[in-house]
Amino acid sequence: MAATDSFARSLMRPLRRTVFHPQWLVLRNESEERDWIRRMARGVVLDIGSADGHAREWVANCDYISLDYPATAVAMYGTRPDVFADGAALPFGAASIDSVLLLEVLEHVGDARAVLAEIARVLKPGGLLLLSVPFLYPLHDAPHDHRRYTAPGLEAAIRRCGLEPSFAQPRNSGFEAVAALASIACAEAALVAWRERSWRVLISPLALAAVPLINVLGWIAARVYGGGRILASGHSIEARKPG
């Protein structure tokens, strides 16, 4: 199964920036996220759950520290961060970090409240947390996928840990969120049929052919009708430490 999934991902990789990729609508946010991080991060930047450390190039004018858990950094990404540690027990002194990145990570940690409390502890007064999480998005990186946050829930969780959150911004809202889920569902149906050697492999091309159509229609509908706040693929939020 792992070999089949890996082969499927390798086939999809060249299509990453095209409407033929099932996550095209979600991946289009990458440039916006990069610009957001580059604009807001400053000083000593701690990237918790850094994976392959791709954010390092986004904060070239800062002192970047990548941090990840051994089980994920090595086993899942094959990388070696600057620091191996648990986000719930950060090996840094109080008020020692200017900016913290927590990008698509909070859904994967065992104790989200402990991680946010640790971030609040290590941030300097006036320091900034830049956080993004999925909302309407499929299970991923199982078994380390524990939760989803609504925008109010995310704001409340951050506030409980002593940080002052801004208003959570939706990503892929409205029709884009629905289209992204539908495209991923089509790709998964084809992958499962292939993995199980099912007769459904014969009709899988129909599911895959629907992906670009769904992507384009979702993109157009979102621009005709606008977004919305009740449906979103995920949320981004900034939070400052008082002082």
N, C-alpha and C positions, 0 to 999 in steps of 0.2 A: 504493500500500500504506500509506504513512504517513497519507494522508488517511482511509483506511478505519479504521485503528487509532485515530486521533484521534477520529473520529466515534463509534466504539464506546466509547471511554473517556468521552466526554461523555454518552453514554446511561447509562453505569453510575454516574456521579458522584452522582446523586440517591439511588441505592440503597446508597450506601457503608455506611450503618449498619444495613442490613437483611439478612435471611437470603438475599435474592435476589442479593446481590453475591457473586461467586465468591471474593473474598478476605475475606469477612465474619469468619471465624474468626481470620485473621491481624490484621485491622484492629482487632479487639476489644482487642488488647494496647496500643493507643495510650495509653489513659488510665493504665494501669499504668506504662508507660514515662515518661509525663509526670510522674507522682507520684514515681517513682524519681529522676528527674533533679532535680526541685524539692527533694527531701529531701536529696540527697547533694551537689549542686554547691555550691561556695562560692568567694568571692573573685573572682579574675580567671579567667573561664571561656573557654577556646578551643574553638570548635566546628569541627572539621575535617571538610570535606565537608558544609558547612552547608546546601547546596541553597537553599531559599527562606527560610532563617533562622527556621523555625517554632519552634526551641528558644529563641529570644530571650525569648518571653513566659513560658517555663517557669522562667527564672532571673532574674526581674525584680529581685531584690535583689542581683544580682551584676554585675560588670563584664563584659559579654558581648562577645566578638570572634568574628565569623563569618569563616570562611576556606574558600575553594574554589578549584578549578582553573578557569582561564578557559574551557576547552573544555566543561566540564560546567555551570558556573554560568551562563554566557551562552547557550550553544547549547542546553542541555537544559532549564534552568529559567528562563531569561530574567531572572535576578536579578543584583544587584551586591553581593557580600559586602564586609565591611569590609576584607578583605585577599585579594588574589589571590596564591596561592602553591601550591607542590607540598608535599604532606604529608611527603615524604622530605627536604625542605630548608626547614624552618620558619624564617621571618625573625624569630626571637625569641632573646633571650639565654638562656643556661643558667640554670636554676632561677628562671624568671620567671613561671611560670603555676601557679595553684593547682589548677585542674581542667581536664581535657580531655574533650570529648565526641567519640566516634568511633562514630556510630550508623549502622549498615548501610552502612559505607564500606570496611572493610578488604578485603572481597571484590573491590572495584573497583580497588584501587591496583596498580601494576605491581610494586613491591617492598615487600611487607608488612613484612618485617623492618626495612627502613630507616625506614619510617614509625613503627613501634613504638620503634625506637631514638631517633628524633628526639623523640618524645613523652616518653620517659624523660629525655632531655637537658633539655628545657624545663620539666619539672615541678619544682616546689620539693620539697625533702625533706618527706615526709608528704603530698605532693600526690596527687591522685586521678584515675585514668582510668576513665571510664564508657563501656563498649564493648558494642555489640550487633552480631551477625552472623547471617545466615541459615545454615541447614543443609539441611534437606529443603525446598528452595524452587526454583522454576523459574528458568531463565536470564532475566536482566533487564538493562536498560541495556546491551545488547550494542553494540559489542564489548568494553565495559569491565566484564566479569564474569569474574574469573579463578580463583576458588577457593571451596571450602566448608571449614569447620572442624568437626571433632568437638569435644566439650567438653574431653577431655584434650589434644587438639592445640592448642586455643586457649590453655589454661592454660600449656602448655609454651612456646608461641611468646612469650607475655607474659613468662614467667619468664626466658627466654633474653636478654631485653632489659633485665634488671635490675629489673623491677617484681615486686611480690608480689601475685599474683592471688588472689581469693577463689574459691570453688567456682562454676563456671559454672552458671547457672540456665537450664533449658530453657523455651522458649515453645511453646505448642500441642503438648504432648507426647502420645504415644500415638495414640488414635483421632482426635484433633483434627488432628494432623499429616497423617494419611492422608486424612481428609475434605477438608482444605484443598487438598491436591494433586489429589484427584478433582474437586473443584468447579472448580478452575482449568483442569484438563484438559477438562472439559465446555465451559467458556467458550471455550477456545482452539479446540476442534473446530468450534464454531459460527463463530468469527471467521475461521478458515482457509477454511471452506466459502464464507463470504460474500466474502472477499478474492479467492478463485479463481473465483468465480461457478460453483461446482460444483453438481451435482445434489443434493449432500448438504445444500444450503441447505433443501431440502424437509423434511428430518428434523431440522434443527438445533433447532427448537422443543422436541423431546424432550430434547436435551442440556441446553438452558437450563432446562427445567422440572425437571430432576434436581438443579440447583444448590441450591435451598432445602431439598429433601429430604435431600440429602447433608449439608449444613451442620447441619441440626437433628439428624439421627441421630448425626453425629460429636460434637456438643456433648453430647447425652444420654449416649452411650456413654462419653465421657470422665468424666462425673460418676458413672456407675454403676461403672465399672471402675477409675477413677483414671487417672493419667498414666503415667509411666515415664521412663526415661532413654535408651533406645536409639532412640527415634523422637522427633524434635522439629523444628518448623519453623525454629527458631533458638535462639540462646543469648544471654544477657546476663551480663556479668561486671564486677566492680569490681577495680581493681588499684591498689596504693599504691606510691609511691616510698619506699624505706627512708630513715630518718633523722628 
